[in-house]
């Protein structure tokens, strides 16, 4: 026999017109149509249909309702049209037609509910506002709903529901708010908007916590109807899971089962609530995924059975209510059919899911001769090893196993879970595929690890190349800029030289004329003039030649002492490492000291990191009276050598001196430097990821490949070999292969001539452009800010206004001022108004400027560089410039030294640093010129404002104006906010007055005027769906089919997928 399917039929309850005959639409007061007088004659049929179609479009009717309405006689159409247009044009209803009025009122109610205690009359008025909104959402045209959605009206309702206090939660306002949401969902646009809100359904579900049965019924009707809407079923399940956390339930649906079993003592309310709960349970079980998924229905129904729903259903039969019994019958009929279908899969008539032994026997029989049987045994075997002690906190592990099995059963091939996934990121299909291809995955993992290492190496190499390219590009750009500047300077000097030569030629010619005239005239007293008439310009010494492109090097300095040139005094931190100079190896002393005969150890020992006192300081101190030779007679030098040997070893627990001696024989590494320093050095070398030879070549080549980053160079400066370290390392240079890594690094670096000076010069070169870039904006900020303050006309006019106000306010000796100190600007905001303490003199000054001098409000646009200048500390800036000057001088000294030395083939110090000195010296001279100009401009700015005698620094001086401008902007914002608040208060007052007047007018008009055509607006799609769900009509055809199938189930084996005719709402 073919599988049985549930046919998908259209539901008649989804429209107001359930039958095939067109309904008769009359007015509520049952007045005949001929008694009503039309304000205008009926237009021709075509025009009437066009107007009527516009009206029907605004009402958002279903297709069947539209057909029924268009089939009405022309007189009824015109009557409905006139009634609706009259209602829309009625000025008395304009106020209530504004959605923002309702939104404002409801927002105010939500805000004031916890601040004030309302009496019964006020509570009734607040409830009436919500009821009016509910009526408007049902009766107003579609544009009202659209406007309500655009103004975030739903968000306002949901926020009210979330913030509701206990008193409001138990009042009729709560029920009316749920009714507003239900009315909004009664048309396609509003329903789509509610379902599109991520937390809307969950917020509605929170209202189940109230004790008001009517509110609970309204919430359950909405949730049940949403289950039947496409895409709504899973949102409802998510909302119930949210409610479980919100209400602190032990399991999902626990509150519903408690309400189903509880007696309220009021028959009608109790039956309505329990009917709503059962209709919701049936909708959750049989809608959405439950429509054609047996596993899902069994899974979800098992939750209700574990909560004890079956005894409760038997108890509910005592109410003898037809509608409630219909829902109970449907629950049991679907359950029996699902149990029967599950039993057929195992060739059984019935499966007792309460019996663990029967279910195990079925599984054993089904899987005994299959490949899955070993897996079943493994599962049981590991279950035996799972924790089973009571009160041991092991419940969560069994719960995890349960959830994994649930997800394996429910998840489809696309990885979608019809219920909310208890385990996130748990995709059954992907995991199965991973198990199938486990060997391939392992190979891919190994290959991916290999690629990852290669990728890391390539990235490291790419970063080095990028640094190299970036450095070369910056150096090239800086050199080109310097070259252009030097060309310009050379052109200017050449022009000046030509002019000077012309002037010299003119002077020589004039001198020749004078000398010729003097020879022909009598000689003046004092002797003859020695200048001969044959003197010409050719006899004068030639003028100096033009400056070449590269300046000539300075004369060589005096010979340097051994060990390299001394560090320039006051060298910057980047160049001066702060290491103490080695003591003079040949001290002179007037006092004859005792000659020391210190025993020599048999092998190298650890070094004692002390600071040796110069011998010339010993006389007259305690050290002159101490004789350490006596101590050597007492010490066990052999044991001392074993204890502090320079050879490192992997030492176990040594119990005696003999053990120490035996362990010292197992030599691994030779280390003579301090242990902590050696450890830090090894950490640095591991970060560099370069060998000692690569580091050496990078230093010799001045890091052309950009292998040494600036931060690494700064760390290397901390590990420059000291003289004591070099002496110890030289003693053991024949054991270089056994040296520890740090010792060997220091030894190889000490072999580089002037290693410390080279490293300092390289670090200075790398940091020079960065330090220059940091200093230039500070200098420019002072220069530009000084110019702006001097040239600002708006600032001068504003000071003029402030001076006038101050002279007007101050009397006596403080008045009659011709000027004031600029620091007084920031005291304007301290003077408060005697009328309003929120208004200061600064606010009033801005009001004056807005009224009489509006152009002065743009004053901040003329002073854009003040904030940067206010941050500059001139003393620190001059100190940094001085450090750069001394650093350049130190590099020049080292360059002269290296030029006199014999260089290795890879040594590029001289060419690289020569180019650097040429470019950097020119750039630095520009910085010095700018700094001098900035200081001059700053002095003029101080004098401009009469502060030349105050010795202000730039940060203090510019900070005064910057603080004033900030306060100026904040005061303008305060005034704008005050104006907006005042306008908003006036608007709210006008709206409140209009609403109050409208409410009083409607009290006596509500019963007299019943708008024609209101029958079109009493119901909607969502209301029809809720009504059918409440009455059980939505399950009627399914119930009849199930009853017929039970009669045939004894003789026919049915394996059919269930297709239930749940109505769908298209939106």
Secondary structure, DSSP 8 states (H G I E B T S, - for coil): -----------GGGSS--SSS------TT---GGGS--SS----HHHHHHHHHHHHHHHT--HHHHHHHHTS-HHHHHHHHHHHHHHHH-GGGTGGG-HHHHHHHHHHHHHHTTT----HHHHHHHHHHHHHHHHHHHHS-HHHHHHHHHTTHHHHHHHHHHT--HHHHTSHHHHHHHHHHHHHTTSHHHHHHHHHSTTHHHHHHHGGGSS-HHHHHHHHHHHHHHHTSTTTHHHHHHHHHHHHHHTT-SSTTHHHHHHHH---S-HHHHHHHHHHHHHHHHHHHHSGGGGT-HHHHHHHHHHHHHTTHHHHHHHHGGG--HHHHHHHHHHHHHHHHHHHHHHHHTT-S---TT-HHHHHHHHHHHHTTSTTHHHHHHHHHHHHTS---TTSS-HHHHHHHHHHHHHHHH--TTS--SS--SSTT--HHHHHHHHHTHHHHHHHHHHHHHHHHHHHHHHHHHHHHHHHHHHHHHHHHHHHHHHHHHHHHHHHHHHHHHHHHHHHHHHHHHHHHHHHHHHHS---TT------TT--TTTS--------SS-----------TTS----TT--TTT---------SS---SS----------SS-B---------GGGTTTSGGGG--THHHHHHS-HHHHHHHTBSEE-------SHHHHHHHHTS--EE--S-HHHHHHHHHHHHHHT--HHHHHHHHHTTSTT--S-HHHHHHHGGG---HHHHHHHHHTGGGGGGB-HHHHHHHHHHTSTTHHHHHHHHHHHHHHHHHHHHHHHHHHHHHHHHHHHHH-HHHHHHHHHHHHHHHHH--GGGSS-S---GGGGGGGGG-B-SS-TT-BHHHHHHHHHHHH-GGGGGGGGG-TTHHHHTT--HHHHHHHHHHHHHHHHHHHHHHHHHHTS---TT--HHHHHHHHHHHHHHHHHHHHHHHHHHHHHHHHHHHHTT-TTTT--HHHHHHHHHHHHHHHHHHHHHHHHHHHHHHHHHHHHHHHHHHHHHHHHHHHHTTT---TTGGGTS--HHHHHHHHHHHTGGGHHHHHHHHHHHHHTTT----------------
